[in-house]
């Protein structure tokens, strides 16, 4: 196995870990909780996480931000129905979706952005 394979495997494990963490957290929020109460609960949950789990969430967002420079992207869009679960980059004035590997539910993006 070459180093590229190890890095790819490590990235897949990290992707799974962050998804497992997000899904675990979101499963504790009742579907009936909406609006300010929903966001307050998300904030409280994020604040109570151990630092290693907060770092996992932070790294997930920072990975997308680091992708901006090589893509020559001027901004990034994530979350909400208009994103269709994808991360979008504005590249030379044109909005383009990021890779298919990173798809998030609206609630997952809410959680990521609360961190």
Secondary structure, 3 states (H helix, E strand, C coil): CCHHHHHHHHHHHHHHHHHHHHHHHHCCCCCCCCHHHHHHHHHHHHHCCCHHHHHHHHHHHHHHHHHHHHHCEEEEECCCHHHCCCCEEEECCEEEECCCCCCCCHHHHHHHHHC
